[in-house]
Amino acid sequence: AQPSEGAGPCHLVVDRTGRSVLVANYGGGSVAALPIQEDGRLGKATVAIQHKGSVALPQRQGGPHAHSINIDAANRFAVAADLGLDKVLVYRFDPAKGTLAPNDPPATSVAPGSGPRHFAFHPNGKFAYVINEITCTVIAFAYDAELGTLKELQTISTLPGDGKVKEGYSTAEVQVHPSGKFLYGSNRGHDTIATFSINQDTGRLTAIGHQPTGGKTPRNFGIDPTGAYLLAANQDSDTIVVFRIDQKTGELEPTGPKIEVPRP
C-alpha cells in the first residue's frame, strides 16, 4: 500500500503499459500517479497535483473534488472530472516516466453547478462523455486525440420527461457500450439506468429509455467485455442485478436472479 497523496481516493485506472496507476482523490481534490514495480507492488507517487478554483454551489460542492480519472486510447492524455470545480481537467501523461502535467488548455468547464462525476471515451477515440451528478445530465464532447482537447457538442438529461431533478436524485456512473453504439448512465433516487443511442458520425446522443434497476441507489454498474450484459449495483438494497443488452436497440432486459451483496 502507498499513500494516494490526497484524502478519499475514489477512482483509479492502470495505464496501458501496465506501469502506472492514476488515482483521483475525492476528498482531497487532487490526482496522482504511482509506479507499478515489476513484482506488482506500488512505489511512492511520482507526481501529485492539487486542484484549485472556485465553486458555484458552496454548500453542495464545497471545494475541489476529483471524482474520476481516465486515460485515452493512445495513453497520452489523462482526463479527470472534478465535481466541485465544474471542470474536466486534462493532463499530459508520460508513460515512460509515469508523470502528469497540465495540458494546454488545462481544462474544459461545464455549466456551473453541474457536478461532473464520471467520464467515458468512445471506442472510436473521436468522442467522450461526462455525467453530471447534480444536474442529472450527460455532456457529449468531440475529442481531439492529437491535442487532448474537448469541445462540447450536446447536453442531455438522464431523466425522462422534463428532466426535473427531484430531491434525492443524482447520477453516478457512465459507460459506452463496446460497440460504440450505446451509452448508459445510472440515476440514483430515480433508480434507473438511462440508455442512449450514439450517432456514430456526430457523437450526439438520443434517449432510448430508462430501465429500473430492481433496487435502490444504483451507484455503479459494469458492462461485460463481450457487451452482452450490464451488471447494476444497487447500493441501498444490497443487490446486483444482471441485464441482457439488446445488441440492435441497446435496451436492457433483466435476466432474472438478483445477487445479494452488502452495499455494493
SULVEN-V749770 format. One line per field, one symbol per residue. phi: phi as a letter, one per 20 degrees, with the letter a starting at -180 (. if undefined). psi: psi as a letter, one per 20 degrees, with the letter a starting at -180 (. if undefined). burial: I if it has 24 or more other C-alpha atoms within 12 Angstrom, else O. A space follows every 50 residues. Layout:
phi: ???
psi: ???
burial: ???
//
This chain:
phi: .cfemafmfcbbbeffemdbddcddffembcbccfeffenfeefgebcce fcqececgfeemafbfdbbccffemdcdddedffelcdedcfddffemdc bgfcffadedggnfmfddbbefgfmecbbcddfeelccdecedeffemdd cfdaccfedfmemfeegneadcdbbefgfmecccbedenflcdedcedff ednfdcfdrcegemadmffcbcdfgemeccddeegeclcddddeeffedn fdcgepfdeebflf
psi: qqqikqqlpiqrqpriijiqppqpoghilrqrppqorhjiqprqphqppp qqrrqhnghghfapnoirpqqrhikhqppppohhilqoqppppohgikqq qproqirpqrppjgmpfrqpqqhijirrqppoggilrpppqppohgikqp pphqpqqiqrcijporpiqrrfqpqpqhijiqqqqpoqghlroppqqpoi hiiqqppgaooqjkapmngrrqpqhijhqpopongjjlqpppqppoigii qqppieqppoppl.
burial: OOOIIIOOIIIIIIIOOOIIIIIIIIIIIIIIIIIIOOOOOOOOIIIIII IOOOIIOOOOIIIIIIIIIIIIIIIIIIIIIIIIIIIIIIIIIIIOOIII IIIOOIIIIIIIIIIIIIIIIIIIIIIIIIIIIIIIIIIIIIIOIOOIII IIOIIIIIIIOOOOIOOOIIIIIIIIIIIIIIIIIIIIIIIIIIIIIIOO OOIIIIIIIIIIIIIIIIIIIIIOOOIIIIIIIIIOIOIIIIIIIOOOOI IIIOOOOOOOOOOO
//
